[in-house]
């Protein structure tokens, strides 16, 4: 039975495979021919000849009907897990003859469901048929597929012919985003990192004009080294140079620990939390970034979400060298974080909050209970030592 299925598929994609009706016609034709050979009756020879002619026409014409049909696919907009992917396929008839009775089959990845198909009744000459359908998504990821099939049995339906066309498709399914109204761990981390020393422009040399941003009047308490003496002599009052300053904006670095032994569901929760914290930070004007041992620091909305869509645990024990919000399932890794870091811990087995030592360099964090809603846990105050 598997060999017969393989043989029919091989014939259908390269020439034509008989349908159920075609098998019946072929069997009757064989019976008529055997009867004609035994009885020498001319009408039986005529019937068998008609059957052979019908079968040959049904085997040749479907493959001819599929010629001159091209397929194009529109780019697929990325969505978040739980939303539906919108797919648009254009089937175009480039010939001067109408095409009809087609079956379009899109062989999507198994993770997105079974192959999707649609029946096309007719396509006018030099016209196109637009096929829109939606795919439900459950898990994040980057999904690729490249073939779309056209199948027909015209004009008699006795044989089927199918041709696959290369129509690459790439669909990004980003992690789910939690609607956070406030998040203490991101807010405090952004404030603490913005208070760290930032690189400033060197003081300009005296007498080098154009090295300052602007000049203003002297205010009580201004240092005398910032007085611009040439302008002060010109305006007969003290003028102070305003220097360019760099930094000062709130920043937040997120780090996802891919080295520890994650429970599969816990790692998916960690990815959701990382994506939610990043989006929350960007909405709060916090310069959020994502760190991973494999790709380093990544920033940019689509770049971060695409990384989180395909990230997976791997063996790399590195940790960032600057304060970070660390998402991990290993409490022992928290002690090696830079000073000023915070953590989100998914305890597994014997790992509990008591295993996070008070002498850890992390200021505080949150121990996640996988059984409780993530949104409410992220909006709780930090656990401090």
C-alpha positions as CSV (number, residue, x, y, z in Angstrom):
1,X,0.0,0.0,0.0
2,X,2.8,2.5,0.7
3,X,4.4,1.6,-2.6
4,X,1.2,2.2,-4.4
5,X,0.7,5.6,-2.8
6,X,4.3,6.5,-3.7
7,X,3.8,5.4,-7.3
8,X,0.6,7.4,-7.6
9,X,2.3,10.5,-6.2
10,X,5.3,10.0,-8.5
11,X,3.0,9.7,-11.5
12,X,0.8,12.7,-10.5
13,X,3.8,15.1,-10.0
14,X,5.6,14.1,-13.2
15,X,2.8,13.1,-15.6
16,X,-0.7,12.1,-14.5
17,X,-2.1,9.6,-12.1
18,X,-5.5,7.9,-12.6
19,X,-8.4,8.9,-10.4
20,X,-11.0,6.5,-9.2
21,X,-13.1,7.1,-12.3
22,X,-10.0,6.7,-14.5
23,X,-9.3,3.4,-12.9
24,X,-12.9,2.2,-13.6
25,X,-12.6,3.3,-17.3
26,X,-9.2,1.6,-17.6
27,X,-10.6,-1.6,-16.2
28,X,-13.7,-1.6,-18.5
29,X,-11.5,-0.9,-21.4
30,X,-9.3,-3.9,-20.6
31,X,-12.4,-6.1,-20.2
32,X,-13.8,-4.9,-23.6
33,X,-10.5,-5.6,-25.3
34,X,-10.3,-9.1,-23.8
35,X,-13.9,-9.8,-24.9
36,X,-13.2,-8.5,-28.4
37,X,-10.1,-10.7,-28.7
38,X,-12.2,-13.8,-27.8
39,X,-15.3,-13.0,-29.8
40,X,-13.8,-11.0,-32.7
41,X,-16.7,-8.6,-32.3
42,X,-16.0,-5.2,-34.0
43,X,-18.2,-3.2,-31.6
44,X,-16.2,-4.4,-28.6
45,X,-13.0,-3.3,-30.4
46,X,-14.6,0.1,-30.9
47,X,-15.6,0.4,-27.2
48,X,-12.1,-0.5,-26.1
49,X,-10.6,2.0,-28.5
50,X,-12.9,4.8,-27.2
51,X,-11.9,3.9,-23.6
52,X,-8.2,4.1,-24.5
53,X,-8.7,7.5,-26.3
54,X,-10.5,8.9,-23.3
55,X,-7.9,7.7,-20.9
56,X,-5.0,9.1,-23.0
57,X,-6.8,12.5,-23.3
58,X,-7.4,12.6,-19.6
59,X,-3.7,11.8,-18.9
60,X,-2.3,14.5,-21.3
61,X,-4.7,17.5,-20.9
62,X,-4.4,18.1,-17.1
63,X,-0.6,18.7,-17.4
64,X,-1.2,21.0,-20.3
65,X,-3.8,22.9,-18.4
66,X,-1.3,23.7,-15.6
67,X,1.1,25.4,-18.0
68,X,1.2,29.2,-18.1
69,X,0.0,29.6,-14.5
70,X,2.4,31.4,-12.1
71,X,2.1,31.8,-8.4
72,X,3.3,34.7,-6.2
73,X,3.2,35.2,-2.5
74,X,3.0,38.5,-0.7
75,X,5.3,39.1,2.3
76,X,3.9,37.8,5.6
77,X,3.6,40.4,8.4
78,X,5.1,39.2,11.7
79,X,2.6,38.5,14.5
80,X,2.8,37.6,18.2
81,X,2.1,34.1,19.5
82,X,-1.7,33.6,19.8
83,X,-2.4,35.8,16.8
84,X,-3.2,34.7,13.3
85,X,-0.8,34.9,10.3
86,X,-2.4,36.5,7.3
87,X,-1.2,34.8,4.1
88,X,-1.9,36.1,0.6
89,X,-1.2,34.1,-2.6
90,X,-1.8,35.3,-6.1
91,X,-2.4,32.7,-8.8
92,X,-2.0,34.4,-12.2
93,X,-3.0,33.1,-15.7
94,X,-0.4,34.3,-18.2
95,X,-2.0,32.7,-21.2
96,X,-4.7,33.8,-23.7
97,X,-7.1,31.0,-22.6
98,X,-9.1,30.7,-19.5
99,X,-8.0,28.4,-16.8
100,X,-10.4,26.7,-14.3
101,X,-11.1,23.8,-12.0
102,X,-7.8,24.2,-10.1
103,X,-6.9,23.1,-6.6
104,X,-4.2,25.2,-4.9
105,X,-2.4,23.5,-2.1
106,X,0.0,25.3,0.3
107,X,2.2,22.9,2.2
108,X,2.7,24.9,5.4
109,X,5.0,23.8,8.2
110,X,3.6,21.1,10.5
111,X,3.9,23.3,13.5
112,X,1.3,25.7,11.9
113,X,-1.1,23.0,10.9
114,X,-2.1,20.8,8.0
115,X,-1.7,21.8,4.3
116,X,-4.2,24.5,3.3
117,X,-6.1,24.2,0.0
118,X,-8.6,26.2,-2.0
119,X,-10.6,25.3,-5.2
120,X,-10.4,27.9,-8.0
121,X,-13.4,27.8,-10.3
122,X,-12.0,29.9,-13.2
123,X,-9.3,32.5,-14.0
124,X,-9.8,34.7,-17.0
125,X,-7.0,35.2,-19.6
126,X,-4.2,37.5,-18.2
127,X,-6.1,37.7,-14.9
128,X,-5.2,36.7,-11.4
129,X,-6.9,35.1,-8.5
130,X,-6.0,36.3,-5.0
131,X,-6.2,33.7,-2.2
132,X,-6.3,34.9,1.4
133,X,-6.2,32.6,4.4
134,X,-5.1,32.7,8.0
135,X,-3.0,30.4,10.1
136,X,-3.4,30.2,13.9
137,X,-0.2,30.4,15.9
138,X,0.5,28.9,19.3
139,X,4.3,29.1,19.8
140,X,6.9,31.6,18.8
141,X,9.4,30.8,16.1
142,X,10.6,31.5,12.5
143,X,8.6,29.4,10.1
144,X,9.8,28.7,6.5
145,X,8.2,26.9,3.6
146,X,8.8,27.1,-0.1
147,X,6.4,25.1,-2.2
148,X,2.8,25.6,-3.4
149,X,1.1,23.0,-5.5
150,X,-1.5,23.3,-8.3
151,X,-3.7,20.3,-9.0
152,X,-6.3,19.7,-11.7
153,X,-8.2,16.9,-13.4
154,X,-9.7,18.8,-16.4
155,X,-11.4,18.1,-18.7
156,X,-12.9,14.7,-17.7
157,X,-11.6,14.2,-14.2
158,X,-10.3,10.7,-15.0
159,X,-6.6,11.6,-14.2
160,X,-5.0,14.1,-11.8
161,X,-1.9,16.1,-12.5
162,X,-0.1,18.2,-9.9
163,X,2.9,20.6,-10.2
164,X,4.8,22.2,-7.3
165,X,6.2,25.7,-7.7
166,X,8.9,27.3,-5.6
167,X,7.2,30.1,-3.7
168,X,9.3,30.8,-0.5
169,X,7.6,32.0,2.6
170,X,9.0,33.3,5.8
171,X,6.8,34.0,8.8
172,X,8.0,35.4,12.1
173,X,5.9,34.6,15.2
174,X,7.2,36.9,18.0
175,X,6.7,36.0,21.7
176,X,3.6,37.0,23.5
177,X,3.7,40.5,25.0
178,X,2.2,41.1,28.5
179,X,0.4,44.4,28.9
180,X,2.3,45.8,31.9
181,X,1.0,49.0,33.5
182,X,4.1,49.3,35.7
183,X,7.1,47.1,36.4
184,X,9.3,47.9,39.4
185,X,12.3,45.8,38.2
186,X,12.6,47.6,34.9
187,X,11.9,51.0,36.3
188,X,14.5,50.7,39.1
189,X,17.1,49.1,36.8
190,X,16.7,51.9,34.3
191,X,17.2,54.6,37.0
192,X,20.2,52.8,38.6
193,X,22.0,52.4,35.2
194,X,21.3,56.1,34.3
195,X,23.0,57.1,37.5
196,X,26.2,55.4,36.6
197,X,29.1,57.5,35.3
198,X,28.6,58.4,31.7
199,X,31.4,59.4,29.3
200,X,31.5,63.2,28.8
201,X,33.2,65.3,26.2
202,X,36.6,66.6,27.3
203,X,36.7,70.3,28.3
204,X,37.7,72.5,25.5
205,X,41.0,74.3,25.5
206,X,40.9,78.1,26.3
207,X,40.9,80.2,23.2
208,X,39.4,77.4,20.9
209,X,36.2,79.0,19.6
210,X,33.3,76.7,18.6
211,X,34.2,74.0,21.1
212,X,31.2,74.8,23.3
213,X,27.5,74.3,22.7
214,X,26.3,77.8,23.7
215,X,27.0,80.7,26.0
216,X,24.8,82.1,28.8
217,X,24.9,84.6,31.5
218,X,26.7,83.8,34.8
219,X,24.7,82.3,37.6
220,X,25.6,82.1,41.2
221,X,27.7,78.9,41.8
222,X,29.0,78.5,38.3
223,X,32.7,77.5,38.3
224,X,35.1,80.2,37.1
225,X,36.9,77.8,34.8
226,X,33.8,77.8,32.5
227,X,33.9,81.6,32.0
228,X,34.3,82.6,28.4
229,X,36.5,85.7,28.9
230,X,36.5,87.0,25.4
231,X,32.7,87.1,25.2
232,X,32.5,88.5,28.8
233,X,34.8,91.4,27.8
234,X,32.7,92.1,24.7
235,X,29.3,92.2,26.6
236,X,30.8,93.6,29.8
237,X,29.3,90.7,31.9
238,X,30.4,87.2,32.7
239,X,29.4,84.6,30.1
240,X,29.5,80.9,30.9
241,X,30.2,78.1,28.4
242,X,27.6,75.3,28.3
243,X,29.4,72.0,27.4
244,X,28.0,69.1,25.5
245,X,27.0,66.2,27.8
246,X,26.5,62.6,26.8
247,X,24.3,60.0,28.4
248,X,21.8,60.7,31.1
249,X,19.0,58.7,29.5
250,X,17.6,55.7,31.3
251,X,18.9,52.4,30.0
252,X,18.0,48.8,30.8
253,X,19.9,45.7,29.8
254,X,18.1,42.4,29.7
255,X,19.9,39.1,29.8
256,X,18.5,35.6,29.1
257,X,20.5,32.8,30.7
258,X,20.7,30.0,28.0
259,X,23.2,27.9,29.9
260,X,21.2,26.5,32.8
261,X,18.9,23.5,32.7
262,X,15.6,25.0,31.8
263,X,12.2,23.3,32.0
264,X,10.7,23.8,28.5
265,X,7.6,25.7,29.7
266,X,9.7,27.8,32.1
267,X,12.1,28.8,29.3
268,X,9.1,29.9,27.1
269,X,7.8,32.0,30.1
270,X,11.3,33.6,30.4
271,X,11.2,34.5,26.7
272,X,7.7,36.1,27.1
273,X,9.0,38.1,30.1
274,X,12.1,39.3,28.2
275,X,10.0,40.5,25.3
276,X,7.4,42.1,27.6
277,X,10.1,43.9,29.6
278,X,11.8,45.1,26.4
279,X,8.5,46.5,25.0
280,X,7.6,48.0,28.3
281,X,11.0,49.8,28.5
282,X,10.7,51.2,25.0
283,X,7.2,52.6,25.8
284,X,8.6,54.2,28.9
285,X,11.5,55.9,27.0
286,X,14.0,53.5,28.6
287,X,16.8,52.5,26.2
288,X,16.2,48.8,26.5
289,X,18.7,46.2,25.1
290,X,18.9,42.4,25.1
291,X,22.0,40.4,25.8
292,X,22.5,36.8,25.0
293,X,25.7,34.7,25.1
294,X,25.4,33.8,21.4
295,X,24.6,37.2,19.9
296,X,25.9,39.7,22.5
297,X,24.0,42.9,22.9
298,X,21.1,43.4,20.4
299,X,18.8,46.5,20.2
300,X,16.1,47.6,17.9
301,X,12.4,46.5,18.1
302,X,12.3,43.9,15.2
303,X,15.9,42.7,15.9
304,X,15.2,41.9,19.5
305,X,11.8,40.2,18.8
306,X,13.3,38.2,16.0
307,X,16.1,37.0,18.3
308,X,13.6,36.0,21.0
309,X,11.5,34.2,18.4
310,X,14.3,31.8,17.6
311,X,16.4,31.7,20.8
312,X,16.9,28.3,22.4
313,X,19.0,27.0,25.4
314,X,22.6,26.2,24.5
315,X,25.8,25.5,26.3
316,X,27.5,28.9,26.9
317,X,28.4,29.9,30.4
318,X,29.1,33.6,29.8
319,X,27.5,36.4,31.7
320,X,27.4,40.1,30.8
321,X,30.0,42.4,32.3
322,X,27.6,45.2,33.2
323,X,24.5,45.5,35.4
324,X,21.6,43.5,33.9
325,X,18.2,42.1,34.6
326,X,19.1,38.4,34.6
327,X,16.4,35.8,33.7
328,X,17.6,32.4,34.9
329,X,16.6,29.1,36.4
330,X,19.9,28.6,38.3
331,X,20.2,30.6,41.5
332,X,24.0,30.0,41.7
333,X,24.5,32.1,38.5
334,X,23.0,35.1,40.2
335,X,26.0,35.5,42.5
336,X,28.3,36.0,39.5
337,X,26.4,38.9,38.1
338,X,27.9,42.4,38.1
339,X,27.1,44.7,41.0
340,X,23.7,46.5,40.6
341,X,22.1,43.6,38.7
342,X,18.6,42.3,39.3
343,X,17.2,38.9,38.7
344,X,14.1,36.9,37.7
345,X,14.4,33.3,38.9
346,X,12.4,30.3,37.8
347,X,13.1,27.7,40.6
348,X,13.3,24.1,39.5
349,X,13.4,21.1,41.8
350,X,15.3,22.0,45.0
351,X,16.0,25.6,43.8
352,X,14.0,28.0,46.0
353,X,14.3,31.6,47.0
354,X,16.4,30.5,50.0
355,X,19.2,29.4,47.7
356,X,19.8,33.0,46.6
357,X,22.4,34.1,49.0
358,X,22.1,37.5,50.6
359,X,25.7,38.3,49.8
360,X,24.8,38.2,46.1
361,X,25.8,41.2,44.0
362,X,22.3,41.5,42.7
363,X,20.3,44.2,44.6
364,X,17.0,42.3,44.4
365,X,14.7,40.4,42.1
366,X,11.6,38.3,41.7
367,X,11.2,34.6,42.1
368,X,8.6,33.5,39.5
369,X,5.9,31.0,40.4
370,X,5.1,29.3,37.1
371,X,1.6,28.5,38.3
372,X,0.7,32.2,38.8
373,X,0.0,34.8,36.1
374,X,3.2,36.4,34.9
375,X,1.7,39.8,34.5
376,X,0.8,40.2,38.2
377,X,4.2,38.8,39.3
378,X,6.1,41.3,37.2
379,X,4.2,44.2,38.8
380,X,5.1,43.2,42.3
381,X,7.9,45.0,44.3
382,X,11.3,43.4,44.3
383,X,12.6,41.0,46.9
384,X,15.5,42.7,48.5
385,X,18.4,41.4,50.7
